[in-house]
Amino acid sequence: MAKKRSKLEIVHTILENIRARNGKIKPTHILYKSNLSYQMMETYLEELKQKGLIAELSVKRGKTNAKTYAITDKGLDYLDKYRLITEFAETFGLE
């Protein structure tokens, strides 16, 4: 049975997926790449927006507006610090 992911790991996955797509991504891609339910994804995205780690953008697609999400400088800082923490834990065999 797979280990349950922590909140920090899920946030890392979401932000890393946004960064991997040149800093902008559609919600559908977040949903599939982060392996979350729609409701859980919405909950995480709302919290990440409130904390300033991502920004919600409205992009005109034909006659409709589509949501996309962009990683902010604060979100990039999170990824850098997350990497440091995981490297530290691995160094001491604590991962």
Wavefront OBJ file of the C-alpha trace (Angstrom):
o trace
v 0.000 0.000 0.000
v 1.340 3.414 -0.936
v 2.286 5.922 1.724
v -0.191 8.767 2.176
v 1.229 12.081 0.934
v 1.623 14.938 3.360
v 0.154 18.365 2.727
v 3.667 19.697 2.036
v 4.235 16.999 -0.588
v 0.924 17.744 -2.310
v 1.652 21.476 -2.377
v 5.106 20.692 -3.771
v 3.586 18.510 -6.492
v 1.093 21.195 -7.523
v 3.713 23.958 -7.624
v 6.254 21.761 -9.412
v 3.686 20.896 -12.087
v 2.929 24.577 -12.627
v 6.627 25.416 -12.875
v 7.197 22.533 -15.310
v 4.632 24.083 -17.658
v 6.559 27.361 -17.978
v 4.886 28.763 -14.879
v 1.265 28.534 -16.127
v -1.128 25.606 -16.196
v -4.808 24.779 -16.700
v -6.730 23.270 -13.788
v -7.305 20.028 -15.714
v -3.561 19.455 -15.971
v -3.124 20.124 -12.258
v -5.885 17.622 -11.525
v -4.312 14.794 -13.512
v -0.660 15.460 -12.746
v -1.240 15.931 -9.004
v -3.447 12.837 -8.685
v -6.111 14.626 -6.639
v -9.879 14.585 -6.678
v -11.519 17.676 -8.132
v -12.737 18.780 -4.695
v -9.307 18.328 -3.090
v -7.645 20.176 -5.964
v -10.063 23.107 -5.552
v -9.344 23.210 -1.810
v -5.582 23.263 -2.351
v -5.747 25.844 -5.150
v -7.859 28.167 -3.013
v -5.401 27.913 -0.127
v -2.393 28.434 -2.397
v -4.057 31.542 -3.871
v -4.804 32.917 -0.397
v -1.217 32.347 0.696
v 0.160 34.013 -2.445
v 1.918 30.928 -3.839
v -0.112 30.946 -7.060
v -2.202 33.453 -8.986
v -5.398 32.708 -10.873
v -5.482 34.145 -14.378
v -8.362 34.450 -16.784
v -7.308 33.754 -20.363
v -9.594 34.476 -23.296
v -10.134 31.327 -25.376
v -12.411 32.082 -28.277
v -15.642 33.426 -26.854
v -15.066 32.176 -23.317
v -12.610 32.840 -20.535
v -10.559 29.938 -19.221
v -8.838 29.745 -15.857
v -5.128 29.164 -15.666
v -2.851 29.243 -12.674
v 0.598 30.796 -12.501
v 3.258 30.253 -9.903
v 4.358 33.380 -8.052
v 7.806 34.323 -6.757
v 6.641 33.167 -3.326
v 5.692 29.802 -4.861
v 9.121 29.475 -6.454
v 10.670 30.296 -3.078
v 8.578 27.491 -1.532
v 9.991 25.020 -4.069
v 13.567 26.104 -3.317
v 13.064 25.744 0.434
v 11.254 22.425 0.026
v 14.245 21.104 -1.932
v 16.611 22.218 0.849
v 14.506 20.517 3.514
v 14.269 17.235 1.604
v 18.010 17.244 0.866
v 18.685 17.883 4.567
v 16.395 15.012 5.608
v 17.977 12.645 3.070
v 21.473 13.559 4.263
v 20.585 12.273 7.733
v 18.483 9.338 6.535
v 15.228 10.912 7.717
v 13.247 10.846 4.466
l 1 2 3 4 5 6 7 8 9 10 11 12 13 14 15 16 17 18 19 20 21 22 23 24 25 26 27 28 29 30 31 32 33 34 35 36 37 38 39 40 41 42 43 44 45 46 47 48 49 50 51 52 53 54 55 56 57 58 59 60 61 62 63 64 65 66 67 68 69 70 71 72 73 74 75 76 77 78 79 80 81 82 83 84 85 86 87 88 89 90 91 92 93 94 95
